[in-house]
Structure formats: C-alpha cells, structure tokens
C-alpha cells in the first residue's frame, strides 16, 4: 500500500503481492484476498501508518503490518506507539 512495486515484492517474500488503496481496507477485501501481511510507508501524501493500523484493527485484521520509514532518531519508540494503538497487529518498522 503506497510502496514501490520492487520494495513490495522484496518485503512480501513468499506472500503474493496485492496492491490496495487505503480506502479499500475492509473485512471483505482482506478476507477475499487471504491477506496476512501488509506493507505501507510511515507517511504518504494521503495517509500515514497510524491511519492504516486503525483501519486494519477496525476490519479485524490480525496479521503483520510492515511500516517502511526513513531514518528515525528513535525507531523503537515509533514502533511502540504504533503497536500500543493496534495491539491485535504485529507491527515492524523497517528503516534504512
């Protein structure tokens, strides 16, 4: 979601890559696609990772959320904040 195609394929590993828009996150979409892993940027022009995490929790998603971020002074703190508001997800922050 909002990631360059090559990066999405690298992050997905064994999982198939399905491109979704932020507004397409719903119970029906996630279960129809059998999605277990979602990747998104920490910030984009139209959404941020916090909004995506909230939408995923509301849709009942319990898989992994990989958040791609620029270099940050305190990666662990940002990861903790995301995890605290979306405790049903497994969130990992990926930085350069």
Residue frames as a rotation matrix with the C-alpha (Angstrom) as fourth column:
UNK 1
0.586 0.810 0.000 0.00
0.810 -0.586 0.000 0.00
0.000 0.000 -1.000 0.00
UNK 2
0.985 -0.162 -0.060 1.76
-0.164 -0.986 -0.029 3.08
-0.055 0.038 -0.998 -1.22
UNK 3
0.246 -0.945 0.216 5.09
-0.165 0.178 0.970 1.26
-0.955 -0.275 -0.112 -1.65
UNK 4
-0.074 -0.350 -0.934 7.16
-0.988 -0.101 0.116 0.96
-0.135 0.931 -0.338 -4.84
UNK 5
0.768 0.509 -0.388 6.46
-0.591 0.797 -0.123 -2.40
0.247 0.324 0.913 -6.57
UNK 6
0.097 -0.820 -0.563 10.02
-0.131 0.551 -0.824 -3.71
0.987 0.154 -0.054 -6.21
UNK 7
-0.727 -0.342 0.595 10.12
-0.584 -0.147 -0.798 -2.95
0.360 -0.928 -0.092 -2.48
UNK 8
0.198 0.891 0.409 6.69
-0.969 0.241 -0.056 -4.53
-0.148 -0.385 0.911 -2.01
UNK 9
0.709 0.032 -0.705 7.89
-0.336 0.894 -0.297 -7.74
0.620 0.447 0.644 -3.68
UNK 10
-0.356 -0.920 -0.167 11.03
-0.160 0.236 -0.959 -7.84
0.921 -0.314 -0.231 -1.55
UNK 11
-0.629 0.163 0.760 9.07
-0.775 -0.213 -0.595 -7.33
0.065 -0.963 0.260 1.68
UNK 12
0.406 0.913 -0.033 6.39
-0.912 0.408 0.052 -9.85
0.061 0.009 0.998 0.72
UNK 13
-0.580 -0.690 0.433 8.85
-0.698 0.695 0.173 -12.71
-0.421 -0.202 -0.884 0.35
UNK 14
-0.956 0.174 0.238 6.71
0.234 0.938 0.255 -15.84
-0.179 0.300 -0.937 -0.01
UNK 15
-0.151 0.969 -0.197 3.40
0.439 -0.113 -0.892 -13.96
-0.886 -0.221 -0.408 0.06
UNK 16
-0.124 0.177 0.976 1.68
0.973 -0.169 0.154 -12.78
0.193 0.969 -0.152 -3.14
UNK 17
-0.867 -0.186 -0.463 1.62
0.282 -0.948 -0.147 -9.01
-0.412 -0.258 0.874 -3.67
UNK 18
0.014 0.914 0.404 -1.78
0.977 -0.099 0.189 -7.36
0.213 0.392 -0.895 -3.96
UNK 19
-0.913 -0.327 0.245 -1.98
0.293 -0.942 -0.164 -3.59
0.285 -0.078 0.956 -4.39
UNK 20
0.102 0.948 -0.301 -4.68
0.979 -0.043 0.198 -1.94
0.175 -0.315 -0.933 -2.30
UNK 21
-0.284 -0.066 0.956 -5.65
0.020 -0.998 -0.063 1.66
0.959 0.002 0.285 -1.72
UNK 22
-0.988 -0.131 0.084 -6.05
-0.070 -0.107 -0.992 2.82
0.139 -0.986 0.096 1.87
UNK 23
-0.400 0.909 0.118 -9.78
-0.891 -0.355 -0.284 3.28
-0.216 -0.219 0.952 1.36
UNK 24
0.083 0.410 -0.908 -10.11
-0.641 0.720 0.266 -0.36
0.763 0.561 0.323 0.21
UNK 25
-0.887 -0.444 -0.125 -9.26
-0.182 0.587 -0.789 -1.79
0.424 -0.677 -0.602 3.64
UNK 26
0.060 0.932 0.358 -12.29
-0.977 -0.019 0.212 -3.74
0.205 -0.363 0.909 4.80
UNK 27
-0.084 0.005 0.996 -13.16
-0.528 0.848 -0.049 -7.13
-0.845 -0.530 -0.068 6.26
UNK 28
0.816 0.507 0.277 -14.44
-0.042 0.531 -0.847 -8.26
-0.576 0.679 0.454 2.84
UNK 29
0.733 -0.591 -0.337 -11.33
-0.559 -0.241 -0.794 -7.18
0.388 0.770 -0.507 0.93
UNK 30
-0.167 -0.873 0.458 -8.87
-0.986 0.149 -0.076 -8.61
-0.002 -0.464 -0.886 3.44
UNK 31
-0.061 0.164 0.985 -10.61
-0.381 0.908 -0.175 -11.98
-0.923 -0.386 0.007 3.72
UNK 32
0.909 0.417 -0.011 -11.31
-0.149 0.300 -0.942 -12.30
-0.390 0.858 0.335 -0.02
UNK 33
0.582 -0.766 -0.274 -7.62
-0.590 -0.166 -0.790 -11.83
0.560 0.621 -0.549 -0.75
UNK 34
0.854 -0.255 -0.453 -6.41
0.467 0.759 0.454 -14.00
0.228 -0.600 0.767 2.20
UNK 35
0.322 -0.737 0.594 -4.02
-0.161 -0.661 -0.732 -11.20
0.933 0.140 -0.332 3.13
UNK 36
0.685 -0.175 -0.707 -1.63
0.691 0.465 0.554 -11.98
0.232 -0.868 0.439 6.00
UNK 37
-0.220 -0.853 -0.473 0.96
0.820 -0.424 0.385 -9.20
-0.529 -0.303 0.793 5.53
UNK 38
0.794 0.431 0.429 0.50
0.588 -0.723 -0.361 -5.53
0.155 0.539 -0.828 4.70
UNK 39
-0.323 -0.917 -0.235 3.24
0.913 -0.367 0.176 -3.03
-0.248 -0.158 0.956 3.97
UNK 40
0.735 0.516 0.441 2.89
0.607 -0.790 -0.088 0.73
0.303 0.332 -0.893 3.97
UNK 41
-0.301 -0.822 0.484 5.02
0.387 -0.569 -0.725 3.84
0.872 -0.031 0.489 4.37
UNK 42
-0.575 0.047 -0.817 5.16
0.795 -0.201 -0.572 5.62
-0.191 -0.978 0.078 7.71
UNK 43
-0.085 0.518 -0.851 3.88
-0.014 -0.855 -0.519 8.75
-0.996 -0.032 0.080 5.93
UNK 44
-0.541 -0.049 0.840 2.45
0.834 0.096 0.543 9.41
-0.108 0.994 -0.011 2.49
UNK 45
-0.955 0.184 0.235 0.61
-0.098 -0.937 0.335 12.29
0.282 0.297 0.912 0.85
UNK 46
-0.213 0.977 0.005 -2.79
-0.510 -0.115 0.853 10.73
0.834 0.179 0.523 1.56
UNK 47
0.856 0.490 -0.162 -2.37
-0.125 0.500 0.857 8.57
0.501 -0.714 0.489 4.71
UNK 48
-0.139 -0.910 0.392 0.00
-0.905 -0.044 -0.422 7.55
0.401 -0.413 -0.818 7.47
UNK 49
-0.651 -0.221 -0.726 0.76
-0.083 0.972 -0.221 4.24
0.754 -0.084 -0.651 9.15
UNK 50
-0.927 0.361 0.101 -1.36
-0.116 -0.020 -0.993 5.11
-0.357 -0.932 0.061 12.19
UNK 51
-0.128 0.921 -0.369 -4.44
-0.918 -0.250 -0.306 5.51
-0.374 0.299 0.878 9.98
UNK 52
-0.125 0.019 -0.992 -3.69
-0.664 0.741 0.098 2.23
0.737 0.671 -0.080 8.21
UNK 53
-0.921 -0.260 -0.288 -3.22
0.035 0.683 -0.729 0.43
0.387 -0.682 -0.620 11.54
UNK 54
-0.670 0.734 0.109 -6.53
-0.439 -0.274 -0.856 1.82
-0.598 -0.621 0.506 12.83
UNK 55
0.069 0.701 -0.709 -8.33
-0.997 0.066 -0.032 0.72
0.024 0.710 0.704 9.65
UNK 56
-0.416 -0.310 -0.855 -6.81
-0.394 0.909 -0.138 -2.76
0.820 0.279 -0.500 9.87
UNK 57
-0.996 0.086 0.023 -7.87
0.008 0.346 -0.938 -3.17
-0.088 -0.934 -0.345 13.51
UNK 58
-0.352 0.926 -0.138 -11.39
-0.711 -0.360 -0.605 -1.97
-0.609 -0.115 0.784 12.65
UNK 59
0.149 0.360 -0.921 -11.51
-0.920 0.393 0.004 -4.53
0.363 0.846 0.389 9.81
UNK 60
0.833 0.210 0.512 -10.49
-0.463 0.771 0.438 -7.32
-0.302 -0.602 0.739 12.18
UNK 61
0.589 -0.703 -0.398 -7.08
-0.196 0.354 -0.914 -7.90
0.784 0.617 0.071 10.58
UNK 62
0.899 -0.291 0.327 -4.68
-0.291 0.162 0.943 -9.74
-0.327 -0.943 0.061 12.88
UNK 63
0.736 -0.642 0.214 -1.69
0.644 0.566 -0.515 -10.24
0.209 0.517 0.830 10.58
UNK 64
-0.087 -0.895 -0.438 1.57
0.845 -0.299 0.444 -8.35
-0.528 -0.331 0.782 10.17
UNK 65
0.964 0.240 0.118 1.99
0.267 -0.843 -0.466 -4.70
-0.012 0.481 -0.877 9.28
UNK 66
-0.043 -0.999 0.017 5.40
0.965 -0.037 0.261 -3.72
-0.260 0.028 0.965 7.90
UNK 67
0.915 0.317 -0.249 5.94
0.283 -0.945 -0.162 0.02
-0.287 0.078 -0.955 8.06
UNK 68
0.104 -0.883 0.458 8.69
0.968 -0.017 -0.252 1.46
0.231 0.469 0.852 5.87
UNK 69
0.903 0.184 -0.388 10.16
0.335 -0.867 0.370 4.61
-0.268 -0.464 -0.844 7.38
UNK 70
0.526 -0.788 0.321 13.04
-0.126 -0.445 -0.887 6.98
0.841 0.426 -0.333 6.72
UNK 71
-0.454 -0.734 -0.505 15.90
0.533 0.230 -0.814 7.09
0.714 -0.638 0.287 9.20
UNK 72
0.611 0.706 0.357 14.43
0.013 -0.460 0.888 7.96
0.791 -0.538 -0.291 12.59
UNK 73
-0.216 -0.734 0.644 16.12
-0.714 -0.331 -0.617 9.04
0.666 -0.593 -0.452 15.84
UNK 74
-0.675 0.037 0.737 14.14
-0.620 0.511 -0.595 6.50
-0.399 -0.859 -0.322 17.91
UNK 75
-0.568 0.415 -0.711 12.74
-0.502 0.510 0.699 3.62
0.652 0.754 -0.081 15.85
UNK 76
-0.779 0.228 -0.584 11.72
0.504 0.782 -0.367 1.62
0.373 -0.580 -0.724 18.93
UNK 77
-0.760 0.515 -0.395 9.59
0.047 -0.563 -0.825 4.47
-0.648 -0.646 0.404 20.27
UNK 78
-0.458 0.597 -0.658 7.67
-0.884 -0.379 0.272 4.86
-0.087 0.707 0.702 17.00
UNK 79
-0.593 0.185 -0.784 7.18
-0.193 0.912 0.361 1.10
0.782 0.365 -0.506 16.78
UNK 80
-0.861 0.256 -0.440 5.89
0.507 0.344 -0.791 1.01
-0.051 -0.904 -0.425 20.38
UNK 81
-0.653 0.635 -0.412 3.41
-0.422 -0.757 -0.499 3.83
-0.629 -0.152 0.763 19.68
UNK 82
-0.383 0.496 -0.779 2.04
-0.834 0.177 0.523 2.04
0.397 0.850 0.346 16.64
UNK 83
-0.666 0.061 -0.743 1.86
0.149 0.987 -0.052 -1.28
0.731 -0.145 -0.667 18.49
UNK 84
-0.929 0.292 -0.227 0.12
0.195 -0.134 -0.971 0.30
-0.314 -0.947 0.068 21.50
UNK 85
-0.395 0.830 -0.393 -2.77
-0.711 -0.548 -0.441 1.59
-0.581 0.105 0.807 19.41
UNK 86
0.337 0.467 -0.818 -3.05
-0.871 0.484 -0.083 -1.57
0.357 0.741 0.569 17.30
UNK 87
-0.212 -0.520 0.827 -2.39
-0.876 0.476 0.075 -4.40
-0.433 -0.709 -0.557 19.73
UNK 88
0.588 0.476 0.653 -4.03
-0.175 0.864 -0.473 -7.06
-0.790 0.164 0.591 17.53
UNK 89
0.926 -0.326 -0.192 -1.40
-0.192 0.032 -0.981 -6.48
0.326 0.945 -0.033 14.82
UNK 90
0.423 -0.903 -0.069 2.24
0.683 0.268 0.679 -7.50
-0.595 -0.335 0.730 14.70
UNK 91
0.999 -0.015 0.033 3.98
0.007 -0.815 -0.579 -4.29
0.036 0.579 -0.815 13.62
UNK 92
0.210 -0.978 0.012 7.56
0.821 0.183 0.541 -3.99
-0.532 -0.103 0.841 12.40
UNK 93
0.842 -0.050 -0.537 9.26
-0.224 -0.938 -0.263 -0.77
-0.491 0.342 -0.801 11.40
UNK 94
0.401 -0.721 0.564 11.78
0.881 0.472 -0.023 -1.02
-0.250 0.507 0.825 8.57
UNK 95
0.851 -0.209 -0.481 14.33
-0.212 -0.976 0.049 1.77
-0.480 0.060 -0.875 8.23
UNK 96
0.747 -0.626 -0.223 17.47
-0.222 0.081 -0.972 2.21
0.626 0.776 -0.078 6.11
